[in-house]
Amino acid sequence: MRSLLINTIIYGLPIPVIIISLLIGSSDNIGLAAFWDWIRSLVDSSHPSPVLVENVIFNIRLPRALMTFLVGAALATAGGVLQAIFRNPLVDPYILGISSGAAFGASLAILVPLLSIHISAFVFGAAAVSLTYVFGYTKNSSSITIILAGMIVSGLFSASLALVQYLSDPFKLQAIIQWTMGSLHLSSWHKVQQSWIPISLGLLGLYFIRWKLNLLSLGDDEARAVGVNPTYIKIIAVLLATIVTAVAVASAGIISLYGLFVPHITRMLVGASNTKTTPANIFFGGTFLLIIDNFCRTVFPYEIPIGIFTMIIGAPFFIFLIKKRKINWS
């Protein structure tokens, strides 16, 4: 019974939540009744199509809902995979420098539009995780060493991001600051088209190697004993995690703590096996961020940046884990 309930929550909620998201927005007069009229116009050609309703739902709310789901799935899955690779519950794309590197790359592209934001974010995100590995890896290094190196690299790119902000003119500075707080209000079909292929391919790749991540948790020697090359799997997994994180950051900005606390929630729901947590992170991560985004749009008369909400949710959640001694896992 409990397993059925959990599977329903994880895999059954995405479609209903996406539909609910189409009814929520700044245009209060476009709600359930208007949505139903629009659906009728699609089914019955004799029923006139409300142009305003169609424009708001199809061109504003739907791409935002899809973009939010993709970003949530990307960050949650990348966080869960990185935690599995480094066997540490405190690892996430931000700790390893991926998010801060991608953030610097995207802000640099806003300031000096020579590259697209997505390409710049990926290049600097990959550079950040490469520097983390170079600085932190030694023959006898532990995951703690990698994390410390990641924090240093993250600090370097955060300082570089601050420098970019300092050098920006007021108009670009405002755009960069809003973007660094995490925001999905500029989502469009163009952004969805730019993002869904790299995120989907990255998530698909992580899904196919999910069972090999369980072997990595046993140790490199044990993985080699069963015919798996741990170095190759780690490189592939980190590369895919970097791709989906960089695209998510380029599309939505910095969404704090999300890739850190959501994998803990899915692990508490389905267990520690990566064969279960990886698909759970994809679906639950996307759905949960969509729910948070709906709160951002409805709790106050004005929209709150989603990165602020995730920080408000994530910090107390980790305090709860610490108090309940559920953050220490081997």
N, C-alpha and C positions, 0 to 999 in steps of 0.2 A: 504493500500500500504506500509506504514511504517512498519507495523507488518510483512508483507511478506518479506520485505527486511531484517529485523532483524533476522527472523527465518532462512532465507537463509544464512546469515553471520554465525550464530551460529551453525546450524545443517547441512548446505550444504557444508561448506568449509573443514571439516576434511579430507575426502577422496582425493579431489584435492591437498590439501597441502601436504599430505603424499606422493602422487605420484610425486609432484614436488621435494620433499625432496630426492627422489630416484635418481634424476638427478643432485644433487648438492653434491660436495665433492672435495677432494684434487686431485682426478684423473680427470683432465679436459677433457681427451680424451674419457671418458665414460659419454656421454651425452644422448640426445634424440635419436639419430640414434642408438647408441649401446643398449639403453634400448629397442627400438622397435625390434631390431634383437633378443634380449633375449626373448621378448614376443612371437615373431614368433616361436622361437625354442620350447617354451612351448606348443604352439598350434599345430604346424606342426612338427611331429617327424622326417620328412625327412630333415628338416632344421637343420644344425649343431648348437649345443649349444656352444656359446662362453664362455669358462671356466672362463677366467679372469673377463669378464663382470658379469657373474653369481655370482662369488665369491664376487666381490665388491658390487653389488646391493643387493644380497640376504643375504650375511653373514656380511656385514659391514653397509650399509646404511639403510636397512630395519629394523634390530633390533634397530638401533639408533633412527629411526623415531618413532617406536612403544614405545620405552623406554621414549623418550621425551614427547610423548603424555600422557603416563601414569603419569609421574611425574608432568606435568603441570596440568592435571585434578585433581590429588591428592592434590596438594598445593592450588589450587584455591578453590576447594570444601571445604577443611578443613578450610581455612581462612574465607570463607563465612558462614560456619556453626558456627564457634566460634564467629564471629561478631554477629550472630543472637542470640546465647545463652546468651552472656554477654551484648547484646544490646549496643554495643560500636563500632564505626567505626574504631578504632585504634587497635583492637585486631587482631592478626594473630598467626600462630604457633610459630613464633620467640618470640613475645612479651610474650607469656605464658610460654616460656622456653622449648617448645617441640623440636624445631629445634636445639637449643644449646645443650640440653640434648642428643638428638639423634646424633648430631655431635660429642660430647665427646665420646659417646659409640662406634660409628663407628671408630673414630681415635684410641681409646683404643684397639679395636679389630685389627687394623692395626699394632699397636705397639706390643701387646701381643696376638697373634692369638690363644686364648683359645676358644673363641666363634665365630660364624659366625658374619659378620658385621651386617646383618639384625637383628639377635636376640639381639645383644648388643645394636644396635641403638634403638630398640623398648623398651628394658628394661630401658635404661637410659632416653628415651623420656617419658615413663610412669612415671618414678620416678620424673622427672622434673615437669610435670604437677601436680602430686600428692603433691609435696612440695609447688608448687604455691598455690594450694587449701588449704593446711594446714596452710601456713603462712598468706594467705590473707583472709580466710573465718572467719567471726564472725557472730553473730546473726543478727547484723544490718549493715553488710558490703555491700558496693556498688561495682559496676564493676570497679571503679577507684582503689579501694583497691586491688582487684584481679590483675589488670594490674600492679600496683606498685610491688606487690609481685612477679609477673612473671618477671618483669625487674630485680629484685634482684636475683631470681633463674637463670635467663638467664646469668647474670653477673658472678655468681658463676661457672656455667658450662663453660662459655667462658674462665674464668681464668684457670679452670681445663684443658681445651683444650690447652691453651697456655703452661701449665706445661707439658702435653704430648708431645707437639712439642719440648720443651726444652730438654726433656729426650730422644728423638728419635735420632737414628743414621742418618747420612746425607741422605741415600737412602730412608729410611722410612719418614724422615722429608719432603723431596721433594714431595713424594706421598701425604702426609697429607696436605701440603700447597696447592697443585694443587686441591685436593679434596675439601678443605674448600672454594675455590673460585667458586665452582660449575662447573662441567664439565661432558659432556656426550660422550666424545670421546672414552671412554673405554667400551661403550655399546656393548653388545653381546647377542646372543640367551640365553646364560646361565643366564645372569642378567635378561633378560625378563622373563624367566621361573621362576626365584626366586621371581620376583616382581609382576607379573600380577595377580596372584591369590589373595594375601592379599589386593592389591590395589583395584581390581575389587570387591571383597566381601565387603570391607569397603565402597566404593562408592555406591554399591548397597544398603547396610544397611542405609546409609545417605539418599539415594533417597527415600526409603520406609517410613522414619520418617520425611520427609521434611514438611508435612502439620502440624505435631505436633510442629515444630519449630515456626510456626506462632502463635500458642497458647501461647508459652513461651514469646513471645514479648508483650503479654497483661499483664503479671505478673503471679506470682505463684498462687495467690489466684484465679484469673480468670481461670487459667488452671485446677486447682482442681475442680472448679465449673462445668466444662464440662466433668469431669471424666478422666482427664489426670494427671498422677503423674509427676510433673515437675522434681523432684529429679532423678527419674529413667530415664527419657528422657535425662536429662543433662549428667548423667553418661554414658549412651549408646553413645550419640553423641560425647562426649569428648573422649571416648575410641576409637571409630571408627576413629575420626579425628587424634588421636595419632598414630594409626596403619598406616594409609595411609601416614601421614607425616614422620614417622620414616622410612618406607620402601623407600619413595621418597628420603629422605636425605641419607640413606645408599647407594642408587643407583646412585645418581647424586651429592651429596655434598650439600653445603649450597647455595641455590638460593635466594638471598636477595630480600626482599620486594614483591616477587611474590604473596604470599598468602595474602598480604595486599591490593595491588592496583587492582588486577584483579576482586575481588568481587565487587569493586566500579564500575568498567566498566560494568559488567553484570547487576548490579542494575540500572545503568543509562539507559541500553538498554531495559530491560524487566520489570522493576519495583521492588518493595521491597518484594513482596511475595516470600517466600522460595519455594513454589511449582513450581515457574518458575526459580528462581535464581539457585537452586541446579542443575537441569539438564543443565542449561546454563553454570554454572561454570565447569561442567564436560567436555562439548564439546568445549566451547570457551577457557577454561583454557588450555586444551591440544593443541588446534590448535594454539593459540597465542604463547605458548612457542616453538612450532615447527617452527613458523615463525621467532622468535627471534634466535633460534638455527641456522636456515639457514643463517641469517645475520652474526652470529658469524663465520660461515665457509667460507663466501664469501667476506665480506667487506674488509678484509686485507689478505695479502698473507699467514699469519699464523693465526691459530685459537685463538680467544679471549675466555676466560672462560665465560660461560653464566651468571654466577652470577654477573659479572661486568656489562654486558649489562642490566640485569634486574634492577640493582641499578641506572644506567644511565637513564633508562626509568621511573622507579618508582618515583624517587625523584622529577623531574619536574612535573610529573602528580599530585603529592600531593600538590605541590606549586600552581598548577592551581586550584585544588579543594578548597584550602584555600582561594585563591583570589576570587573565584566565590561563596564562602560561601556554597559550596555543601558538605562539610565534616561534618556538624552538622546535624544529623538526630536523631529523637526521636523514 
